[in-house]
Amino acid sequence: MADMDISDSIDQLERYFVERPANYLVEAELAFELKQLLNDQLQPARLTGSHDSGGARRNIPDHSEYADAIISTEDIDRAHCEVSGSNFGLGSQQMKLDLVLFDDEVNLSLEGGSKKFRVEDLVTAVEFKFIKNAKYLREDSKRYNLIADDIDRLDSLPAHVDTYCLVFANFNLARRPDTQEALQSLKSRSDRVEVRHTHPKSGGLLD
């Protein structure tokens, strides 16, 4: 298992957000920005794979030649968004992680047209929240609970996976004592998930 610290890339993403907060409209843009930062630094991973597209019946065409072309790809970028796997343990095989960093060897299972991966091949998992309209984070509010769910999902992954929950917002969500407590309770919810909050006036990021 490769040892990879992505905190410098997360720092860079946070600086980009503080420098140009109007440039980010949706959560996916933040995830793809981090994906690009990581893939610009890292060599691709070696890929092996399998599929279930053989065995045509009657006059139904066999699609295995297309599946063969997919799994014969020699390498794959190390960072990807919206990744799912049959053994991720997230409660549903359809549930996806916002961003993952793969080890330097990856096994792909092509199930129908869905690309599934193994939790053993994950090095890092990241969940994002981009809160646009709320000006405060109150404990047990809808947004608080959504962030808590992300933290719990990350906490359920095996111990070898480094985990981050990145909360971006148009406003400082912890400006009052009660909202500071709410944010702190999220940060202490798991001793292995690093929770970070960034807003347009985040101090120190542009120093």
N, C-alpha and C positions, 0 to 999 in steps of 0.2 A: 504494500500500500504506500503510495507516494505521500510525502509530507509537503503540504502546500498551504501556506498562509495567504489568504486573500484580503487581509485587512487593509493593505496598502491600496488595493484596487477599490475597496469600499470607501476608503478615505477620499480617493480621487473622484468617485461618483458623487459623494456628498459635497465636495468642493464645486463640482460642476453645477449642482443644484443651487447652491448658495450664490454662485456667480451669475447664473441665468435662470432664476426660478420660473420665469414666464415661458421658458422653452419646453417645459414638461407639462403635458396635457393629461396623460393617462398613465396608469401604473405600469403598463407594459413597456412604455418608453424607458423607464428606469431599469427594468430588468434587462432589456436588450442593450442598453448602454453598458451595464456591468458585464454582460456576456461578451460584448465586443472588446472591452478593456482586458478581460482575461484571455480571450483567444488571440489577441495581438501579442501577448507575452509568452504563450505556451505552445509547445509542439503538439500536434494532434495525437490522439490515442490510437493504438492499433485496434482494429475491429475484427471480431469473429461473429458469426451469426447462424441462425437457423430460421426456417419458416414452415408454415403449415398449408402451403398453397398447392401441393401436389395432389394427384389422384382425381382427375376429372371424371365425371359421371355422365354416361350416355352422350348427348350432344352438347354438354356444357364444356366450354373450352378450359384447358388447363392453363392457369395463370402463373405457373411456376417460373417461367422464363423471366417474368418481370420481378418476381420475388428474389430469384437468383441474382439478378442485377443489383438489387438493393443490398443484399447481405454479402455480396462479393466486394463491396466497397472496402478499400484497404485501410482507410483511417477515418476518424471522426473528430470533429472539434471537441476540445476538452470541456467547454462550457456550453450548456444548452438550457433553453427555457421550456416550461410546460412539459415536464418529464414524468412518466408514470412507469410502474413496474408491478409485476404480479406478487412480489414478496416485499414490497415497501412497508407493509403493515400499517397503512393509513386508514384502514376501515373499508376501503373500496378500491378495486384494481383500476377504476376509472379516475380516482383522485390523483391529481398531479401536483408536483412541486414546482414553484415558480421558476426556480433556477437551480441547476446542479452543476457541480464540477466533477468530472469523471476522473478515475485513475488512468494510468497510462496504457492499460489494456481493458477493453470493454467488450462485453458479450451482448449482442442484440438478438431479440426474439421477435420475429415479424409474425403477428397474429392477425390474420386477415390483412388489413392495411395498417394496423396499429403497431407502432414501434414500442416494444417493452424492454425494460432494462432490469438489471439485478442490483439489489441494494448493496451487494458485496463490491460493486464497481464504483460506488459513490465515495467521493472524498469530502465534499461539502454540499450542504443544502441551504438554500436561502428562500425565505418568504418575504414578500413585499406588501406594504399597505401604503397607499397614497390617499390621505384624508384631505379633501379639498375645502369643504364648507364648514366643518366644525371648528369652533374657535377654542374649545376646551375639551379635555378628555376626562370624562366623569366615570368613576368606577361603576361597573355593571350597566353602562350604556351599551347601545348596539355596537358602536365602533370599538369600545373597550373589549366586548365579548368576541368580536371578530379577530382582534389582535391576539387575545388569549387563546382562541382556537388554533391560530397559526403556531403559537408557541408550543401548545400541547402536541400538535402534529409533528413539529420538529423534534420535540423531546422524546417522541415514541420511536424515532429512528435508532438503529444500533449505535453503540458508543463510539465506533471508529469514524462516524460521520460528524464533521464540524458543522455547527448550525448557527444561523444568523436570522434574526427577524428585524427587517429594516422598515422603519415607520417614517415616511416623508409626509409633510403637511404644509399647507399654505400659511398656517399660523402656528405660533408656539403653543402647543397643546397643554403645557404645564406652567402657565403663568401665575396660577393661584395656588395656595397651600393644598387645597383638596385635590387639585388636578396634578400637582407634584406627587402627592401620595399615590394617586391612581397610576401614574407612569412608573413610579418606583415599585409598586406592587407587580406590575407586568415584568419589570426587569428582574425581579427576584422570584418570579414564578417558576423558573427552571434554573438550576445551577450550571447547565451546559448550553443553554441557548443565549447567545449575546443579542440583547435588544438595544437598538440604536434609534434615536429620534432626531430628524434633521428638518429644519425650517429655514425660510429665507434670511433670518437674522441669527442663525446659529453662530455663536461666538467662537473665535479661534480658528475656524476652518480656512479663512483667507489670510491668516498671519504668515 
